[in-house]
Each structure stands twice: as C-alpha cells, then as structure tokens.
C-alpha cells in the first residue's frame, strides 16, 4: 500500500481525493467564476464611489489652504488635549512640585539605621519607624511605617521576628 504524503501545512497534494473543485461539473465551475466576477464588479464600483468622496474631501482641504495628505496625524487614544501641566493652574503645579521635590539624602541605608536602633531591643513596627526618624533618618514617605515593615520582612538575615509584629536585630 502506498504511503500518503501531505504537502505544506498538512494539505493533501494536488490530485488527491477530497478536492471540492474536482467534483464540480464544468457548468458549475463556470457559474462559480461568474459569481465571483459579479462580486469583484461590486467591489470595484464601491471603490470608485469612495475615491470620488476622497477627491471631494481633498478639494475641501485645498480650499482651506491645507495640502491633502500633509495634515497632522490624528492623535491616538490617551490623555485628551489640554489636560497636561500647562493647562493646570500655577498654584496646583507648585503644590505638586513641593510634594515630589528632591529625595532626602541619608548617611546610611534604612536597613543599617534600623539595625543600629534595634540592636539589643525588641520593637514593634511603629516603634521602630519612630526610633529611626528620631535618630535623624529623613524620608518624605507618607506611609513610612509600611516601608519599615517591608524592610524588616525582607531582610531576614539582619532582623528576627520575636512574636507577631515585634522584631529585633540579629
């Protein structure tokens, strides 16, 4: 028995059984060709109507003093025009600028500052945050307690959890 081979992408080679065109009569093939030609004629007519509309739009642009095809490209989705910093009142811009500002410089990292404060003591997260700030650590974070909590959780080599919410330096 001969082995059936398949062409690219699993298609059967030409001449294999199952090809729909092979089962049609010549009359049916001619009817299909004429049907497809009628569809192409309708598409060509539609293209001509659209081309006429485009020519009318081009004439209108020329009357406005704009060369067709040279207009600025349409903006895509995103922030609407005029909503940038220039549109905001000056007071709002100053208030935002003050909030961001420069990041404070510290002589040591938060991990080192926490380790220094917590050596020999067991502190809660809020107590540790207050102690670090009292030692002179500078931050502009509005949720500094959360930052301290994450630092204590991540640096297990430097801090030990004594009980729920209480930590000490190793």
N, C-alpha and C positions, 0 to 999 in steps of 0.2 A: 504494500500500500504506500502510495507516495505521500511524503510529508507536506502538509500545507504550510506555506510561508506567508508571513504578513509583511506588508510594507511599513513605511514610517507611521508612527503613532497608532499602530495596531490595525490599520486599514487593510482590507483584503486587496491583493493585487488586481490590476485591470483584467477583466475577463472572468473573474471569479463569480460564482453564483451569488444572488442576493442583490445585484446592482439593479436599482429600480428602472433605470433608463433602458436596460436590455429587455425588460418585459413589456415595454410600450410598443404599440404599433406605429408606423410612420405617420399616420393621420393624427394620432395622439401627440406625437412629438411635434408636428407642425402646429397643432393647436397650442401647445405649451410655449413654443417660440413666439407665436403671435401674441399670446397673453403677456409675455414678458416685454415685448416691444411696445405694447399699449401702455404698460406701466412706466416704461422709460420715457415715452412721449409725454405722459402726465407730469413726470418729474422735470423734464426739460421746460414745459410750459410754466411750471411753478417757479423755476429758476429765473426765467425771463421776467415774470411779474416782480420778483424780489429785486432783480437787477434794476428794473425801472424805478422802483421805490428808492433804492440806494442812490440812483442818479439824481432823483428829486431832492433827497437829503443833502447830497453833495452840492447841488446848486444853491440850496438854502444856506449852507455853511459859507460858500463863496460870497453870497450877498451880505453875510455878517462880517466878512473880512478874515475868515479862517480858512486856511488851506485844508481840503479834505485829507484825512489820514494823519494830520500833524497835531491834532488836538491832544491835550494831556491825557494820559491813560486814566481810566476810571479807577477810583480808589476801591480796594477790596474791603472785605469785612474787617471790622475793628473799631477803634475809637472814632466817634464822629468828629467832623471838622469843628475846630474852635473849642475843643474840650481840653487842650493842653495847658501848660503852665502860663502861657501868655494870656489865656482867657480868664484865669483866676485873678481876683483882686490882690493887690500888693500885700495887704495885711495877711491874707491866708498863706501866701508864698513865704513871708517872713516867719510865720508861726511854724510852718513845716520845716523850714531850713533850720530853725532853732532846735527842733526835736531831733533831727538827724545829727547835724554838727559833726565834729571830729570824735573819733573813738578815743576814750581816755587811755593814757599810757600808764602802765603799771610796772613796777620794778621786778615783779615776779608773776608767774602764772597763777591762775586761780587754784590749780591743784597744789602748787607749792604753798600758797597762802593758807589754804585750808589745812594742809598737813601741819604747818607751823602752829596754827591756832588750836588744832585738835590734839596735839601730842600730849598724852597724859590725861586727857579729858574725854568724857562721853557726852556728846551734844546732839540735840535734835537738829533737823534741817534748818528751821527758822533761827535757832540759836547760833548755829554755825555761820549762817549768812550774816547775821547781825555782828558776830565777832569779827568776821573778815572785813566788813565795812568799817568797824571801829578801829581795826589795825591800819586802815588807810587804803584799802583796796578800792579803786574807783570803777564805777560802772554807770551806764545810763539805762540799763535794762529795767523795764517796768515789771518784769517777772523774775527778778534775780534769785528768789528762793527756789524757783523751778530749775534755774541754771545750776545752782549749788546742788540740788537733789540729783540731777543728772550726772554731775561731776562725781558725786560720791558713789553713785551706782556703777558708773563706767570704770572707774579706777579702783578695781578690787585689789590690786597689788599694793595700793597705798592706804586704803581705808577698809575697816572691818565693820560689818553690821553687827551690833551687840544685841539689839532687840528691834522690834518694829519701830522705825522712824528714828532710831538712835545709832550713832556711828562714833567710831574712834579711829585714831591714826594708828597704823601698824608700826 
